[in-house]
Amino acid sequence: MPWTHDSERIFDPDEAHNLRRKRQRDTADSILARADFLPPPDRTLILAVYEDSRPVADLARMMGRDPRALRRRIRRLVERMVSPRFAFVAARRDQWSSTRRRVATACVLHGLSLRAASDQLGLSHYTVRRHCQIIDALVEASRSWKHR
C-alpha cells in the first residue's frame, strides 16, 4: 500500500496513543457516572476498580474470591452498564408506571433474571416478562428513531 499523507497521520504512534488514552478515560467516566444505578455491592466494586484504581487481584484477595471470577463479574457488570438498554432505562425510567419502573430497575439496572425479579418484586413471571418485552421494544424504537 503506498504511503499517503492520510496513512501517515493515521499511523502516528503518539497521536494514536493519546486518542486511546482519551477514549479509555471517557469510557471510565461513563462507567463511573452509571455506577449510581447499580445495587450497593456492585457499585462498591466498580468504584474500587474505576475510581480508586484498585487492582482486581487485591480486591479478590480481600474478598476471598478467585481473581478470574471477579474479573468476569466486573466484565459482565461493565458490559451491562455500557449497553444502550442500560442507558435508556437509566434516563427514562422515572417517566414510567411504578410497576414498569420496578421491573426495569430489577432486570436492566440490577441485572436480575426474570425469575429472580419476579420473586423479589412479588409479581408474576408473565408480568415481569411482558414489561421487559415492552422495555426492549422502547429501546429498539428509540435506536431506530435516532438512525433516521
C-alpha positions in Angstrom: 0.0 0.0 0.0 1.5 3.4 -1.0 2.1 5.8 1.8 -0.1 8.9 1.6 -0.5 11.9 3.9 -3.6 10.3 5.4 -2.0 7.0 6.1 1.0 8.7 7.8 -1.4 10.6 10.1 -3.4 7.6 10.9 -0.3 5.6 12.0 1.3 8.3 14.0 2.0 6.4 17.2 2.0 9.5 19.5 -1.4 10.6 18.2 -2.8 7.1 18.4 -1.6 6.6 22.0 -3.2 9.9 23.1 -6.5 9.0 21.4 -6.5 5.6 23.0 -5.9 7.1 26.5 -8.6 9.7 25.9 -11.1 7.0 24.9 -10.2 4.9 27.9 -10.7 7.9 30.2 -14.1 8.8 28.6 -15.2 5.2 28.9 -14.2 5.1 32.6 -16.0 8.3 33.3 -19.1 6.9 31.6 -18.9 3.8 33.7 -18.5 5.8 36.9 -21.5 8.0 36.1 -23.7 4.9 35.6 -22.5 3.2 38.7 -25.1 5.1 40.8 -27.8 2.9 39.2 -26.2 -0.4 40.5 -27.0 -2.1 43.8 -24.6 -1.2 46.6 -22.3 -4.2 46.4 -21.8 -3.9 42.6 -21.4 -0.1 42.9 -18.7 -0.5 45.5 -16.8 -3.0 43.3 -17.0 -0.8 40.2 -15.9 2.3 42.2 -13.0 0.4 43.7 -11.8 -0.6 40.2 -12.5 2.5 38.1 -12.3 5.3 40.6 -9.8 4.1 43.2 -7.8 2.1 40.6 -7.6 -0.9 42.9 -6.1 -4.0 41.2 -8.7 -6.8 40.8 -6.2 -9.3 42.3 -6.1 -7.2 45.5 -9.8 -6.9 45.7 -10.2 -10.6 45.1 -7.8 -11.4 47.9 -9.6 -9.1 50.3 -13.0 -10.6 49.3 -11.7 -14.2 49.4 -12.7 -14.8 45.8 -10.9 -16.1 42.7 -9.4 -13.2 40.7 -10.6 -14.7 37.4 -14.2 -15.0 38.7 -14.1 -11.4 40.0 -12.7 -10.2 36.6 -15.6 -12.0 34.8 -18.1 -10.3 37.3 -16.6 -6.9 36.6 -16.6 -7.5 32.8 -20.3 -8.6 32.9 -21.2 -5.5 35.0 -19.4 -3.2 32.6 -20.9 -4.8 29.5 -24.4 -4.3 31.1 -23.6 -0.7 32.1 -22.4 0.5 28.7 -25.3 -1.1 26.8 -27.8 1.1 25.1 -30.5 -0.7 27.1 -29.0 0.3 30.5 -28.6 4.0 29.3 -32.1 4.1 28.0 -33.6 2.7 31.3 -31.5 5.0 33.5 -32.6 8.0 31.5 -36.3 7.3 31.1 -37.5 5.1 34.0 -38.8 8.0 36.0 -41.4 8.6 33.3 -42.9 5.1 33.5 -45.5 3.5 35.7 -44.3 2.2 39.1 -44.5 -1.4 38.1 -42.5 -0.9 34.8 -40.0 1.2 36.7 -39.5 -1.5 39.4 -39.2 -4.2 36.7 -36.7 -2.1 34.7 -34.6 -1.4 37.8 -34.5 -5.0 38.8 -33.9 -6.6 35.4 -31.9 -4.0 33.5 -30.1 -1.9 36.1 -29.6 -4.6 38.7 -29.2 -7.5 36.2 -31.7 -9.9 37.8 -33.1 -12.7 35.9 -36.9 -12.7 35.1 -37.5 -15.3 37.8 -35.4 -13.5 40.4 -37.1 -10.2 39.6 -40.5 -11.9 39.8 -39.7 -13.4 43.2 -38.2 -10.2 44.6 -41.0 -7.9 43.3 -43.8 -10.2 44.1 -45.1 -10.1 40.5 -46.0 -13.0 38.2 -43.3 -14.2 35.8 -45.6 -13.2 32.9 -45.9 -9.6 34.2 -42.1 -9.2 34.5 -41.5 -10.8 31.1 -44.2 -8.6 29.5 -42.7 -5.4 30.9 -39.2 -6.5 29.8 -40.5 -7.0 26.3 -42.1 -3.6 26.3 -38.8 -2.0 27.5 -36.9 -3.8 24.8 -39.4 -2.5 22.2 -39.0 1.0 23.5 -35.2 0.7 23.3 -35.3 -0.5 19.8 -37.8 2.2 18.7 -35.5 4.8 20.3 -32.5 3.4 18.4 -34.3 3.2 15.1 -35.6 6.8 15.6 -32.0 8.1 16.2 -30.8 6.4 13.0 -33.3 8.3 10.8 
